[in-house]
Amino acid sequence: TRLAVMVDGCFWHGCPKHATWPKQHAAFWRKKILGNRRRDREVNRLLRRAGWRVLRIWEHELARPHEPQLFRRLKRFLGER
């Protein structure tokens, strides 16, 4: 089985917990971030169609306080319950 693990930056991909929406050039940034999200969904779809399993991780999930949850999630993803 082929596995793809993506780490999405909270700002660049519009994290629901940590994303900020800049006030300067707001239309540009909104278009950019929403476009990144659309592309992420399309990449997921294409990879899955090609037989890949896809896991997306938010940048903030890499922080040390989140390690136990992240490791559990990775183990589940890898099939090691």
C-alpha positions in Angstrom: 0.0 0.0 0.0 1.3 3.4 -0.9 0.9 6.1 1.8 1.0 9.9 1.4 1.4 12.1 4.5 0.9 15.8 3.9 1.7 18.5 6.5 -0.4 21.6 5.9 0.7 24.9 7.2 -1.9 26.5 9.4 -1.7 29.9 7.6 -1.3 28.6 4.0 -4.1 26.0 4.2 -6.6 27.8 6.4 -6.4 25.8 9.6 -9.7 26.1 11.5 -7.9 26.6 14.8 -5.0 28.8 13.8 -5.5 30.4 10.4 -5.4 34.2 10.3 -7.0 36.2 7.5 -4.8 39.2 6.7 -6.5 42.5 6.5 -4.1 43.9 4.0 -4.8 42.5 0.5 -7.6 40.5 2.0 -9.1 39.5 -1.4 -5.8 38.2 -2.6 -5.1 36.1 0.5 -8.7 34.8 0.7 -8.4 33.6 -3.0 -4.9 32.1 -2.3 -5.9 30.2 0.8 -9.2 29.0 -0.6 -7.3 27.9 -3.7 -4.9 26.0 -1.6 -7.8 24.2 0.0 -9.3 23.3 -3.3 -6.0 22.0 -4.6 -5.6 19.9 -1.5 -9.0 18.3 -2.1 -8.1 17.6 -5.7 -4.7 16.2 -4.8 -6.4 13.9 -2.2 -8.9 12.8 -4.8 -6.2 12.1 -7.5 -3.9 10.2 -5.1 -6.8 8.1 -3.7 -7.9 7.3 -7.3 -4.3 6.2 -8.0 -4.4 3.8 -5.0 -2.7 5.9 -2.4 -3.9 6.3 1.2 -3.7 10.0 2.2 -3.3 11.5 5.7 -3.2 15.3 6.2 -1.7 16.7 9.3 -1.9 20.3 10.4 1.4 22.1 11.2 0.3 22.7 14.8 -0.1 19.0 15.3 3.7 18.6 15.1 4.2 20.6 18.3 5.4 18.6 21.2 2.2 18.9 23.3 0.3 17.2 20.5 2.8 14.3 20.0 0.7 11.6 21.8 -2.3 12.3 19.7 -0.3 12.5 16.5 1.5 9.2 17.2 -1.9 7.5 17.8 -3.2 8.9 14.6 -0.2 7.8 12.6 -0.4 4.3 14.1 -4.0 4.0 13.2 -3.2 5.3 9.7 -0.5 2.8 9.3 -2.7 0.0 10.6 -0.9 -0.6 13.8 -3.6 -0.5 16.4 
